[in-house]
């Protein structure tokens, strides 16, 4: 950006003369307002003084400019009209028309006439598709101007105030549009005051969601795994785009975030928006109905309006929450299809325009609790093809989440035990646990202590001894069967009640690509709790079934998928993914019988394995009833203890 720290070139002498071809572009020092200097500084930062000289001197020249946003179109257009000396045709547009107008046809004809006669043409818009197509296609120079960075704005502050500002960050500028930047840089003010106003404006920016400015930065988040890594890469790419190093189309900006309710998908989006300094526009199918009469045409208008809102705010994140609420056309009933098919088709078309449009600058990110239910057209290549799963946080991540939400409370306490006891909880659960701990401290009229948090995480037990014994045996069965089959590492076992969950066995199955034998062992692991109940207690309880996420439901889908989608049964024909197997089982009696046969065989294997390891299941269950939670180290201690006892027994029997 040659010379911009000291002076910015002038727009004086607007009349074009032949002598201008031999004269260099002129510069000026301080004295003009930020409203005038900002577009100059942005253009000079992009093409330098040589590029500006080319604009002034070249005859038969067509210049097309993509502004950073709609707010930059008019200032850039005004500046370039004057700076370019003489234009035979000039045109700007910042609002997309609902339909093609007569004026569009006139503009097209005028631009064609100027181009073919060797004239000079200028076009400016934040979306090049709004300009006459002939201009865009035949442009001699196309300027794709990024959002200005701190260096560009700092140069303008220096030109206006006479001093170069300190500690002006790109992130502050990224959150602001032209008018917000220009109005903060005032003649007669100091550089520091200008920076303070810019920071205040960025802090007050609504971003369509006031809670964004209160969201933690990405680097302060815990437990998001690959999703956080992807977000950090996106922020880095956006910064590179703002510096003009890469085009927006080079950014991998469209993804589906999948995870159970409460894992923090919305929180992650707010943190991403804050860290990236971009607006967040959130929507969902339920919002389309809530904000309209609910008729077909009104829902389509809602889709158009939210995508238009994102385009107007670009660069922006459009967050499509609850994406699985968009019906899957493969499973929707004929009655529902008549109404929903036009909506789904329109959404897909609009999504294509937002993602593939080279000038849209919209990042489309969706979230779902059920990725298996999504219409395959939504996740095909070129749309939302990447699905990133957000797992429930592990113990280390939970400790970090507790620390984040505890703030100044318990600053020096070790939170590892609380995190271990809370295994299975989500980020949303942690928020409630911390609230409950603070409420307990307030009731006692004292500062919060670790015992308050532990009482919230593992409150006093109110369930009967018999029920707790059954839960302990059940969870011990899951863990021991998995361990005996070599299917991963036991990360934790608990009988602490968490919402509707009476206990859990957290098992890391290594993320391996399973063979048929591995899948069958995973099914045995699912059936291991029921098998342990039958072996140790004589009768099974209801804890293995009753819901779509129960052990029996998951085991049924796993076995059915072997036959219907994995080629691990009698047929290689692919018939369904995991989301579609339930529908096939409901009408295919032969397939249901095959699945039942496999389930009975694998359940018998699980019972046999439980009988061989009944001593370990009993030892784990006994320990659970005392400790309520067993970590990986303690589990291996029990394994070693039982193994040693077996060896002693064998020696005694010789």
Buried (B, 14 or more C-beta within 10 A) or exposed (E): BEEBEEBBBBBEEEEBEEEBEEEEBEBBEBEBBBBBBBBBBBBBBBBBBEBBBBBBBBEEBBBBBBBBBBBBBBBBBBBBBBBBBBBBBBBBBBEBEEEEEEEBEEBBEBBBEBBEEEBBBBBBBBBBBBBBEBBBEBBBBBBBBBBBBBBBBBBBBBBBBEEBBEEBBBBBBBBBBBBBBBBBBBEEBBBBBBBBBBBEBBEEBEBBBEEBBEBBEBEEBBBBBEBBEBBBEBBEBBBBBBBBEBEBBEBEBBBBBBBBEBBBBBBBBBBBBBBBBBBBBBBBBEBBBEBBEEEEEEBBBBBEBBBBBBBBBBBBBBBBBBBBBBBBBEBBEEEEEEEBEBBBEBBBEBBEBBBEBEBBBBBBBBBBBBBBBBBEBBBEEEBBEEBBBBBBBBBEBBBBBBBBBBEEBBEEBEBBBBBBBBBBBBBBBBBBBBEBBBEBBEEEEEEBBBEBBBBBBBEEBEEEEEBBBBBBBBBBBBBBBBBBBEBBBBBBBBBBBBEEEBBBBBBBBEEEEBEEEBBBBBBBBBBBBBBBBBBBBEEBBEBBBEEEEBBBBBBBBBBBBBBBBBEBBEEEEEBBBBBBBBEBBEEBEEBBEBBEEBBEEBBEBBBEBBBEBBBBBBBBBBBBBEBBBBBBEBBBBBBEBBEEEEEEEEEEEE
